[in-house]
Amino acid sequence: MDQQERKRKRALIVFQIFIYGYLLTMFGIQLYMSFARGWWEL
């Protein structure tokens, strides 16, 4: 029972890190694209 709970918690943490990493990557790509567009216009 205790081991299963630990595994579940670890899975949740990994899942959260994956989601946050994905969101940060998307945000970074958006920022990079907008910056690139701005630089090209300049």
PQR file with spaces between the fields and no chain letter, atoms N, CA, C, O and H, PARSE charges and radii, in Angstrom:
ATOM       1  N    MET     1       0.842   -1.201    0.000 -0.4000 1.5000
ATOM       2  CA   MET     1       0.000    0.000    0.000 -0.0000 2.0000
ATOM       3  C    MET     1       0.877    1.251    0.000  0.5500 1.7000
ATOM       4  O    MET     1       0.661    2.174   -0.785 -0.5500 1.4000
ATOM       5  N    ASP     2       1.868    1.268    0.890 -0.4000 1.5000
ATOM       6  CA   ASP     2       2.727    2.451    1.009 -0.0000 2.0000
ATOM       7  C    ASP     2       3.552    2.646   -0.262  0.5500 1.7000
ATOM       8  O    ASP     2       3.728    3.766   -0.742 -0.5500 1.4000
ATOM       9  H    ASP     2       2.044    0.519    1.528  0.4000 1.0000
ATOM      10  N    GLN     3       4.051    1.534   -0.794 -0.4000 1.5000
ATOM      11  CA   GLN     3       4.883    1.622   -1.999 -0.0000 2.0000
ATOM      12  C    GLN     3       4.056    2.132   -3.184  0.5500 1.7000
ATOM      13  O    GLN     3       4.526    2.941   -3.983 -0.5500 1.4000
ATOM      14  H    GLN     3       3.907    0.624   -0.404  0.4000 1.0000
ATOM      15  N    GLN     4       2.822    1.646   -3.280 -0.4000 1.5000
ATOM      16  CA   GLN     4       1.952    2.076   -4.375 -0.0000 2.0000
ATOM      17  C    GLN     4       1.704    3.585   -4.288  0.5500 1.7000
ATOM      18  O    GLN     4       1.729    4.287   -5.299 -0.5500 1.4000
ATOM      19  H    GLN     4       2.440    0.988   -2.630  0.4000 1.0000
ATOM      20  N    GLU     5       1.466    4.067   -3.081 -0.4000 1.5000
ATOM      21  CA   GLU     5       1.226    5.500   -2.875 -0.0000 2.0000
ATOM      22  C    GLU     5       2.438    6.309   -3.315  0.5500 1.7000
ATOM      23  O    GLU     5       2.308    7.348   -3.961 -0.5500 1.4000
ATOM      24  H    GLU     5       1.446    3.497   -2.260  0.4000 1.0000
ATOM      25  N    ARG     6       3.628    5.809   -2.949 -0.4000 1.5000
ATOM      26  CA   ARG     6       4.866    6.496   -3.315 -0.0000 2.0000
ATOM      27  C    ARG     6       4.994    6.562   -4.843  0.5500 1.7000
ATOM      28  O    ARG     6       5.343    7.598   -5.409 -0.5500 1.4000
ATOM      29  H    ARG     6       3.733    4.965   -2.424  0.4000 1.0000
ATOM      30  N    LYS     7       4.699    5.417   -5.497 -0.4000 1.5000
ATOM      31  CA   LYS     7       4.787    5.372   -6.964 -0.0000 2.0000
ATOM      32  C    LYS     7       3.815    6.372   -7.579  0.5500 1.7000
ATOM      33  O    LYS     7       4.148    7.067   -8.539 -0.5500 1.4000
ATOM      34  H    LYS     7       4.416    4.576   -5.037  0.4000 1.0000
ATOM      35  N    ARG     8       2.601    6.439   -7.013 -0.4000 1.5000
ATOM      36  CA   ARG     8       1.586    7.345   -7.545 -0.0000 2.0000
ATOM      37  C    ARG     8       2.045    8.795   -7.404  0.5500 1.7000
ATOM      38  O    ARG     8       1.887    9.598   -8.324 -0.5500 1.4000
ATOM      39  H    ARG     8       2.330    5.874   -6.233  0.4000 1.0000
ATOM      40  N    LYS     9       2.614    9.122   -6.241 -0.4000 1.5000
ATOM      41  CA   LYS     9       3.097   10.490   -6.015 -0.0000 2.0000
ATOM      42  C    LYS     9       4.203   10.832   -7.005  0.5500 1.7000
ATOM      43  O    LYS     9       4.222   11.922   -7.576 -0.5500 1.4000
ATOM      44  H    LYS     9       2.743    8.470   -5.494  0.4000 1.0000
ATOM      45  N    ARG    10       5.129    9.887   -7.204 -0.4000 1.5000
ATOM      46  CA   ARG    10       6.240   10.132   -8.129 -0.0000 2.0000
ATOM      47  C    ARG    10       5.701   10.331   -9.546  0.5500 1.7000
ATOM      48  O    ARG    10       6.167   11.209  -10.273 -0.5500 1.4000
ATOM      49  H    ARG    10       5.113    9.001   -6.740  0.4000 1.0000
ATOM      50  N    ALA    11       4.717    9.515   -9.937 -0.4000 1.5000
ATOM      51  CA   ALA    11       4.127    9.636  -11.274 -0.0000 2.0000
ATOM      52  C    ALA    11       3.478   11.007  -11.436  0.5500 1.7000
ATOM      53  O    ALA    11       3.614   11.644  -12.481 -0.5500 1.4000
ATOM      54  H    ALA    11       4.337    8.803   -9.347  0.4000 1.0000
ATOM      55  N    LEU    12       2.770   11.462  -10.397 -0.4000 1.5000
ATOM      56  CA   LEU    12       2.124   12.777  -10.453 -0.0000 2.0000
ATOM      57  C    LEU    12       3.160   13.878  -10.619  0.5500 1.7000
ATOM      58  O    LEU    12       2.979   14.796  -11.419 -0.5500 1.4000
ATOM      59  H    LEU    12       2.660   10.945   -9.548  0.4000 1.0000
ATOM      60  N    ILE    13       4.254   13.782   -9.855 -0.4000 1.5000
ATOM      61  CA   ILE    13       5.309   14.803   -9.928 -0.0000 2.0000
ATOM      62  C    ILE    13       5.909   14.823  -11.332  0.5500 1.7000
ATOM      63  O    ILE    13       6.094   15.889  -11.918 -0.5500 1.4000
ATOM      64  H    ILE    13       4.401   13.036   -9.205  0.4000 1.0000
ATOM      65  N    VAL    14       6.212   13.639  -11.870 -0.4000 1.5000
ATOM      66  CA   VAL    14       6.791   13.557  -13.216 -0.0000 2.0000
ATOM      67  C    VAL    14       5.819   14.149  -14.234  0.5500 1.7000
ATOM      68  O    VAL    14       6.221   14.882  -15.138 -0.5500 1.4000
ATOM      69  H    VAL    14       6.062   12.773  -11.394  0.4000 1.0000
ATOM      70  N    PHE    15       4.529   13.823  -14.076 -0.4000 1.5000
ATOM      71  CA   PHE    15       3.502   14.333  -14.991 -0.0000 2.0000
ATOM      72  C    PHE    15       3.446   15.856  -14.939  0.5500 1.7000
ATOM      73  O    PHE    15       3.375   16.513  -15.977 -0.5500 1.4000
ATOM      74  H    PHE    15       4.202   13.228  -13.342  0.4000 1.0000
ATOM      75  N    GLN    16       3.476   16.419  -13.722 -0.4000 1.5000
ATOM      76  CA   GLN    16       3.446   17.878  -13.564 -0.0000 2.0000
ATOM      77  C    GLN    16       4.664   18.520  -14.209  0.5500 1.7000
ATOM      78  O    GLN    16       4.546   19.531  -14.901 -0.5500 1.4000
ATOM      79  H    GLN    16       3.533   15.885  -12.879  0.4000 1.0000
ATOM      80  N    ILE    17       5.843   17.929  -13.981 -0.4000 1.5000
ATOM      81  CA   ILE    17       7.076   18.476  -14.569 -0.0000 2.0000
ATOM      82  C    ILE    17       6.971   18.451  -16.093  0.5500 1.7000
ATOM      83  O    ILE    17       7.379   19.399  -16.764 -0.5500 1.4000
ATOM      84  H    ILE    17       5.939   17.107  -13.419  0.4000 1.0000
ATOM      85  N    PHE    18       6.420   17.357  -16.637 -0.4000 1.5000
ATOM      86  CA   PHE    18       6.259   17.236  -18.090 -0.0000 2.0000
ATOM      87  C    PHE    18       5.340   18.333  -18.620  0.5500 1.7000
ATOM      88  O    PHE    18       5.641   18.969  -19.630 -0.5500 1.4000
ATOM      89  H    PHE    18       6.089   16.587  -16.092  0.4000 1.0000
ATOM      90  N    ILE    19       4.204   18.556  -17.925 -0.4000 1.5000
ATOM      91  CA   ILE    19       3.247   19.586  -18.352 -0.0000 2.0000
ATOM      92  C    ILE    19       3.894   20.958  -18.307  0.5500 1.7000
ATOM      93  O    ILE    19       3.798   21.732  -19.259 -0.5500 1.4000
ATOM      94  H    ILE    19       3.959   18.040  -17.104  0.4000 1.0000
ATOM      95  N    TYR    20       4.568   21.261  -17.172 -0.4000 1.5000
ATOM      96  CA   TYR    20       5.205   22.574  -17.033 -0.0000 2.0000
ATOM      97  C    TYR    20       6.284   22.762  -18.094  0.5500 1.7000
ATOM      98  O    TYR    20       6.412   23.844  -18.666 -0.5500 1.4000
ATOM      99  H    TYR    20       4.646   20.632  -16.398  0.4000 1.0000
ATOM     100  N    GLY    21       7.054   21.722  -18.355 -0.4000 1.5000
ATOM     101  CA   GLY    21       8.102   21.816  -19.366 -0.0000 2.0000
ATOM     102  C    GLY    21       7.507   22.090  -20.739  0.5500 1.7000
ATOM     103  O    GLY    21       8.036   22.896  -21.504 -0.5500 1.4000
ATOM     104  H    GLY    21       6.950   20.843  -17.890  0.4000 1.0000
ATOM     105  N    TYR    22       6.400   21.411  -21.048 -0.4000 1.5000
ATOM     106  CA   TYR    22       5.731   21.613  -22.333 -0.0000 2.0000
ATOM     107  C    TYR    22       5.239   23.051  -22.463  0.5500 1.7000
ATOM     108  O    TYR    22       5.444   23.693  -23.493 -0.5500 1.4000
ATOM     109  H    TYR    22       5.971   20.756  -20.426  0.4000 1.0000
ATOM     110  N    LEU    23       4.580   23.559  -21.402 -0.4000 1.5000
ATOM     111  CA   LEU    23       4.069   24.934  -21.425 -0.0000 2.0000
ATOM     112  C    LEU    23       5.208   25.927  -21.581  0.5500 1.7000
ATOM     113  O    LEU    23       5.118   26.864  -22.374 -0.5500 1.4000
ATOM     114  H    LEU    23       4.413   23.038  -20.565  0.4000 1.0000
ATOM     115  N    LEU    24       6.285   25.719  -20.822 -0.4000 1.5000
ATOM     116  CA   LEU    24       7.434   26.629  -20.907 -0.0000 2.0000
ATOM     117  C    LEU    24       8.040   26.597  -22.306  0.5500 1.7000
ATOM     118  O    LEU    24       8.436   27.634  -22.839 -0.5500 1.4000
ATOM     119  H    LEU    24       6.358   24.957  -20.178  0.4000 1.0000
ATOM     120  N    THR    25       8.111   25.404  -22.901 -0.4000 1.5000
ATOM     121  CA   THR    25       8.665   25.292  -24.251 -0.0000 2.0000
ATOM     122  C    THR    25       7.805   26.073  -25.240  0.5500 1.7000
ATOM     123  O    THR    25       8.331   26.815  -26.070 -0.5500 1.4000
ATOM     124  H    THR    25       7.789   24.562  -22.468  0.4000 1.0000
ATOM     125  N    MET    26       6.477   25.908  -25.153 -0.4000 1.5000
ATOM     126  CA   MET    26       5.579   26.631  -26.047 -0.0000 2.0000
ATOM     127  C    MET    26       5.742   28.134  -25.855  0.5500 1.7000
ATOM     128  O    MET    26       5.818   28.885  -26.828 -0.5500 1.4000
ATOM     129  H    MET    26       6.051   25.305  -24.478  0.4000 1.0000
ATOM     130  N    PHE    27       5.796   28.573  -24.591 -0.4000 1.5000
ATOM     131  CA   PHE    27       5.963   29.997  -24.283 -0.0000 2.0000
ATOM     132  C    PHE    27       7.282   30.511  -24.859  0.5500 1.7000
ATOM     133  O    PHE    27       7.334   31.595  -25.440 -0.5500 1.4000
ATOM     134  H    PHE    27       5.734   27.964  -23.801  0.4000 1.0000
ATOM     135  N    GLY    28       8.336   29.730  -24.694 -0.4000 1.5000
ATOM     136  CA   GLY    28       9.646   30.129  -25.204 -0.0000 2.0000
ATOM     137  C    GLY    28       9.638   30.249  -26.721  0.5500 1.7000
ATOM     138  O    GLY    28      10.218   31.181  -27.277 -0.5500 1.4000
ATOM     139  H    GLY    28       8.293   28.849  -24.222  0.4000 1.0000
ATOM     140  N    ILE    29       8.975   29.297  -27.395 -0.4000 1.5000
ATOM     141  CA   ILE    29       8.912   29.344  -28.858 -0.0000 2.0000
ATOM     142  C    ILE    29       8.157   30.596  -29.295  0.5500 1.7000
ATOM     143  O    ILE    29       8.574   31.279  -30.230 -0.5500 1.4000
ATOM     144  H    ILE    29       8.504   28.540  -26.943  0.4000 1.0000
ATOM     145  N    GLN    30       7.043   30.899  -28.618 -0.4000 1.5000
ATOM     146  CA   GLN    30       6.268   32.099  -28.957 -0.0000 2.0000
ATOM     147  C    GLN    30       7.130   33.343  -28.792  0.5500 1.7000
ATOM     148  O    GLN    30       7.154   34.211  -29.665 -0.5500 1.4000
ATOM     149  H    GLN    30       6.704   30.344  -27.858  0.4000 1.0000
ATOM     150  N    LEU    31       7.840   33.426  -27.661 -0.4000 1.5000
ATOM     151  CA   LEU    31       8.710   34.579  -27.406 -0.0000 2.0000
ATOM     152  C    LEU    31       9.777   34.677  -28.488  0.5500 1.7000
ATOM     153  O    LEU    31      10.022   35.754  -29.032 -0.5500 1.4000
ATOM     154  H    LEU    31       7.821   32.721  -26.952  0.4000 1.0000
ATOM     155  N    TYR    32      10.406   33.554  -28.797 -0.4000 1.5000
ATOM     156  CA   TYR    32      11.474   33.534  -29.800 -0.0000 2.0000
ATOM     157  C    TYR    32      10.951   33.993  -31.163  0.5500 1.7000
ATOM     158  O    TYR    32      11.599   34.779  -31.854 -0.5500 1.4000
ATOM     159  H    TYR    32      10.207   32.680  -28.355  0.4000 1.0000
ATOM     160  N    MET    33       9.768   33.492  -31.542 -0.4000 1.5000
ATOM     161  CA   MET    33       9.193   33.868  -32.833 -0.0000 2.0000
ATOM     162  C    MET    33       8.891   35.362  -32.869  0.5500 1.7000
ATOM     163  O    MET    33       9.196   36.026  -33.860 -0.5500 1.4000
ATOM     164  H    MET    33       9.241   32.853  -30.981  0.4000 1.0000
ATOM     165  N    SER    34       8.300   35.900  -31.810 -0.4000 1.5000
ATOM     166  CA   SER    34       7.966   37.327  -31.784 -0.0000 2.0000
ATOM     167  C    SER    34       9.247   38.159  -31.823  0.5500 1.7000
ATOM     168  O    SER    34       9.314   39.172  -32.520 -0.5500 1.4000
ATOM     169  H    SER    34       8.052   35.361  -31.005  0.4000 1.0000
ATOM     170  N    PHE    35      10.267   37.726  -31.068 -0.4000 1.5000
ATOM     171  CA   PHE    35      11.544   38.453  -31.070 -0.0000 2.0000
ATOM     172  C    PHE    35      12.168   38.410  -32.464  0.5500 1.7000
ATOM     173  O    PHE    35      12.660   39.428  -32.951 -0.5500 1.4000
ATOM     174  H    PHE    35      10.212   36.904  -30.502  0.4000 1.0000
ATOM     175  N    ALA    36      12.151   37.246  -33.105 -0.4000 1.5000
ATOM     176  CA   ALA    36      12.736   37.101  -34.440 -0.0000 2.0000
ATOM     177  C    ALA    36      12.012   38.024  -35.419  0.5500 1.7000
ATOM     178  O    ALA    36      12.646   38.679  -36.246 -0.5500 1.4000
ATOM     179  H    ALA    36      11.751   36.420  -32.709  0.4000 1.0000
ATOM     180  N    ARG    37      10.686   38.073  -35.324 -0.4000 1.5000
ATOM     181  CA   ARG    37       9.906   38.929  -36.208 -0.0000 2.0000
ATOM     182  C    ARG    37      10.284   40.395  -35.975  0.5500 1.7000
ATOM     183  O    ARG    37      10.474   41.159  -36.921 -0.5500 1.4000
ATOM     184  H    ARG    37      10.170   37.541  -34.652  0.4000 1.0000
ATOM     185  N    GLY    38      10.388   40.769  -34.693 -0.4000 1.5000
ATOM     186  CA   GLY    38      10.752   42.147  -34.354 -0.0000 2.0000
ATOM     187  C    GLY    38      12.124   42.503  -34.893  0.5500 1.7000
ATOM     188  O    GLY    38      12.321   43.582  -35.451 -0.5500 1.4000
ATOM     189  H    GLY    38      10.233   40.149  -33.924  0.4000 1.0000
ATOM     190  N    TRP    39      13.081   41.582  -34.721 -0.4000 1.5000
ATOM     191  CA   TRP    39      14.437   41.849  -35.208 -0.0000 2.0000
ATOM     192  C    TRP    39      14.433   41.997  -36.718  0.5500 1.7000
ATOM     193  O    TRP    39      15.114   42.868  -37.261 -0.5500 1.4000
ATOM     194  H    TRP    39      12.921   40.705  -34.268  0.4000 1.0000
ATOM     195  N    TRP    40      13.664   41.142  -37.409 -0.4000 1.5000
ATOM     196  CA   TRP    40      13.638   41.217  -38.875 -0.0000 2.0000
ATOM     197  C    TRP    40      13.061   42.559  -39.319  0.5500 1.7000
ATOM     198  O    TRP    40      13.531   43.152  -40.290 -0.5500 1.4000
ATOM     199  H    TRP    40      13.111   40.434  -36.968  0.4000 1.0000
ATOM     200  N    GLU    41      12.030   43.038  -38.596 -0.4000 1.5000
ATOM     201  CA   GLU    41      11.426   44.324  -38.952 -0.0000 2.0000
ATOM     202  C    GLU    41      12.417   45.460  -38.742  0.5500 1.7000
ATOM     203  O    GLU    41      12.453   46.413  -39.520 -0.5500 1.4000
ATOM     204  H    GLU    41      11.649   42.556  -37.807  0.4000 1.0000
ATOM     205  N    LEU    42      13.233   45.354  -37.670 -0.4000 1.5000
ATOM     206  CA   LEU    42      14.229   46.397  -37.411 -0.0000 2.0000
ATOM     207  C    LEU    42      15.312   46.327  -38.492  0.5500 1.7000
ATOM     208  O    LEU    42      16.256   47.116  -38.472 -0.5500 1.4000
ATOM     209  H    LEU    42      13.203   44.580  -37.037  0.4000 1.0000
